[in-house]
């Protein structure tokens, strides 16, 4: 009988409510936490959703701040902080994707206010004590118990209007969390099990979502997978893929989920020789022969744009991105080497399929 490898596992606290129509439980959750002056945060595009939630909360709502932006710029957080102070806010409700969740987490880091998050995408940020903030084009990531939301309400109904293109890239972003959890330095049996199941659930759900965005079964499967992948992101460290996405996303103001989608197959191809057991798990979850090509084919078959240049990544900036990635590297199972990293980013910039 094989020996189980030694590991360390830390469980993150938090309350998760999953299902359809679960947002109706928001007022009760606000009351359960003893909050009386809640600020609802959202992006400008989801202001109407935020105001609907404010009405649902009623007298316990202090107002709406609909200024969240991609990559959590510090200046936006400072503007929101002024509202928190002025209106004597005692709790935060976030409705939206990673941008909105990021703002709520940035406010919580500064105030330790409790958070209730209602995700509308598959980003997974709501399950992590991690915050990435951008100042002057540089994105800095940190972790703190203050950052972790107290309550997450997963309502399948909130994802029914998520456009197919965003559903696909958001889902690939979630898959990236689970893929890297399988070969991270602090991997453990529980998270590896969740990771493989999360990849499989999204790989099953996303084609159904792309075929029919109103398919509740497919939406439920995808959202369930996103939750599992979010747990992975919040429980263990990440590696090269996340480092590159944070680096070039902040440097060039690239869209978050689309950047993850384009880079993931190439980061996996880079690491594959060093982690064959993890690659077997990814391939098994995808029901394919090879992990990197399988990830590329899944995203491309669902209509995702796989070339970073389409989002503003110029090939002339690849060298600058490589130097930034090497300047403060994450741990990675394969050593970071300048020329292979350059080739990785060149392939992602062009959107070419990883070779088998």
N, C-alpha and C positions, 0 to 999 in steps of 0.2 A: 504494500500500500504506500503511495507516494506521501512524502512529508509536505504539510501545508507551510508555505513560506511565511516567515515572520512579517508582521505588519502592524501599523498603528491606525486606528480609526477614530475620528472625532465626529460626533453627530451634531448638526446644527439645530438649534431650537426653532420652532415656528409652527404656525397653525395653517393648514391647507384645507380649503373647501373646494371640491371639484364636482362638476356636473353641468347640467343645462339649467338656466334660470337662476343660478346661484347668486347672482348679483342682488337679487331681492333680499338677501340676508345681510347686505351692507349696513343698513341702519342698526340692526341688532348687534353687529360686530363693533360698530362705533360706540354703542351704549355699553357693551360688555367691557370695552377698554376704559370706560369712564371718561370719554372725551366729550367736550362741549363746544369747542371752537376749532373745527377741522378745516384745513385748507385743502381743496381739491386741485391737483396739478395735472397739466396736460400740455401737449403741443398746440400751436395755433390751429392746426388742422383738425384737432379733436376737441376744440373748445365746446362745441355743442354737446358732445358726450359728457364733458366735465360738468356742464351746467345742468344736464339731466340728473347726474349723480347728486349735485348740490341740492336739487329739489327733492330728491329721494331721501337725503339725509335730513333735510328740514332745518329746524331751529338750531341743531347742533353744528351746522356748517357756517364757517366764518367768511367764506368767499372762494373764488376761483382764481388761480394763476395759470394762464394758458400760454406760457412763454418758453417751455422746455425746448431744447435744441440738441441736435446730434452731437455726440462726443462730450456732452456735459461741460460747456464752457464756463469757466469760473465767473465771468462777468454776469452771466444769466443767473447763476446761483446767488451771487451777491444782491442782485435786484430782487430775487424771490425772498432772500433773507430779510430785506427791509420790510416786505409785506408781512412775513411771519412775526417780526417784532412789533410792527405797527398795530396789527390786528390781534395780538396776544394769542396766537395759534397754539393749540395744545396737542395737535395730531395731524397727520398727513394722509390723504387718500390720493393714490396715483392711478390714472386710467390711461392705458396706452402701451407702447412698446418700450424698447430699451432706453430711448431718450427721456421719456417721462419718468420711468423707474429710476434712471440715473439722477435726475434732478431731486426726486424725493430722497434718495439715499444720500446725496450731497448735503441736503438740508438736515437730515437725521444725524449725519456725522458731526455737524456743527452744533446741534441742539439736543441730540438724544431723544427727539420726539418719536413716538410710536408711528409706524407706517402700516397702512392697509393698501395692498397693491392688487389691481384688477388688470391683468395682462390682456392685450388684444392681439399680440403676436406670439411667436414661439421663441423669443430671444433668450429666456431663461435667467435674465439678470435678477429677477425677483426672488430667486432661491439662493442668492449668494451674499456673503458679507464683503463683497469686493466692489470698489468704485474706481472708475477711470475718469479723471478730470483733465480738461485741456486748457492750457494757458499759453498764449503766444505760439500756437502751432505744435506744442509739445504735450503729449498725453502721458500722464503719470497715474499709475495704478497703486492703490493701497487697500488694506483689509483691516476691518475693525468690527467687533460685535455690534457697535452702534449702527452699522450700515445695514445689517440684516433686517428685512421687514418682519414685523410681528405676525401679520396675517396676509395670506395670499388667497384671493378668490379667483379660481379658474372657472370661467363661465363659457362653455362652448358657444353660446349664442353671440358672445362678443367677437368671435373670430369669423362668423359667417360672412361679414362684409369685408374682411381683409382681402384685398385684390390677389388674384392668383399669383402674379409675379412676386409680390411681397411674401405671400405664403411660402413659396418655394425657397426664396433666399433666406427668409427667417428660419425655415425648417433646416436648411443646410447649415446655418449658423449654429443651431442647436446641436445638430449632429457633430459639428466640430468639437463641441465641449466633451461629448462622450468619447469621440475618437482619441483625443489627447489624454483623457482620463485613463484609458487603457494602457498607456505607456508612460505615464508620469512617474516621477521618482517615488512618490508616496502612494502609489496604487495599492488597493487592498481588495480582497475578494468581494465584499459587498458592493463597492462602487463599480468594480468591473462587471458584475452581474447587472447592475442598473444600467451601465453604459451600453452593454450589448443589447439589452431589451429596449432601451431608448432609441438606439439606431434602428433597430428592427421595426419599432412602432412607427417612426417617422417615414421610413422607407416604404412601409405598407400604406400609411395614411396620405402622404403627399400626392401620389398619382391619382387617388380618388378625389382629393381636393381640386387638383388641376382639371380633372375631367368634369367635375360638378362642384363648384364652390359651396353649394347649399347642402351637400351630402353630410348630414350630421354624424353619421358613423365615421366617415373619413376624418372629419374635423375633430371628433372626439379622440380618435386614435392618434392624430398628429399632436393634439394638445397634451395628451397623456405622455407621449414620447418626449415632448418639450419639457414637461415637468421632470421626468427622469433625467434628462440631459442637464437640466438646470441644477439638480441635486449634485450631479457629478462636478459641474463647474464650481459649485460652492464648497465642495468637500475636499478636493485635492488640487494640487498645483497643475499648471498647464505647461506648454513647451513652445517649440519654435513657431507653430502656426499662430498662436495667440500673440506672441511677441511681434511677428511681422504685421499682423492685422492692426494691432495697436500703434505700431510705429508708423506705418504708411498711412493709416487712417487719420491720425493726428497731423502728420506732416503735410498731407495733400488734401485734407478734408474730403476723403472718399466716403461714400455711403457704407455704413457698417456691415449690414448683412450681405450686401453684394460683394464686398471685399472678402469676407469670410468664404463665400461661395466660390469665388475665383481662385483663392489661394489654397484652399483645403486639399484638393487632389495633389497639388505639387508639393506641399509640405509633407503630406503622407508619403509620397514617392521618395522624398529626401530621406525620411526616417525609416522607411520600410526595411532596409537591410539590417538595421540595428535591433528591430523589434518584431521578429517573424511571428511570435505567438500572438501579439496584439493584432497584427495584420490578418491572421487567420480568423480572429473573432470578428473583426470588421467585415471581412468578406462573407463570413457565415451570416451575419446579421443582414447584409445586403442581398444575400443569396446569389453571389457572383464568385468568380474564380480569383479575382485580384482586387485588392482594396482600393488603391489609388484610381485606377481606371474605372472601377465600379462607382466611386463617388462622383467622378466627372460625368459618367454616363447618366447617372440618376439626375443630376442637376440639369445637364444639357437636354435630356429627353423631356424635361418638364418646362423647357423654354427659358432657362436661366441664361443670362449673358455671362460668358466665361472669360472675357477679355477685360482686364483692368483698364486698358487704354480707353475703353468705351465710357469709363467713369471719370476720366481725367488724369490717369496715371501715365505720365510721359516716359517713354523709354530712356530719355536723356536724364531722368532722375533716379534711375535704378542704382547707380553707384552711390548716390547720397543715401538712399534707403538702406543699402547693404551696410554702409559705414555706421548708420544710426542703430541698426540692429546689432552690430558687433560691439558697439560702444558700451552697452549695458545688457548683456545677453541673459535670457532665461536659461535655466537648466534644460538640457535637451539630450535625448538618448544617443544621438549622433553628434559629434563635435561640429561646431559651426565653422565652416570654411568659406572664405571670401568668394572664390570662383564658383563653387557649387551653389551658393546662395544667389549669386548673380544670375546663374542659369535658371534657378527656381523662379525668380522674379521676372525674368525675361519670358519664360513660358507662361506665367500667370498674366503678364501684360498682353501677350499675344493670344492667350486663350487656347493654347494647343493641348491636345489630349496626352496625358502621361503615357509613355510607352510601357507595354507589358514586360 
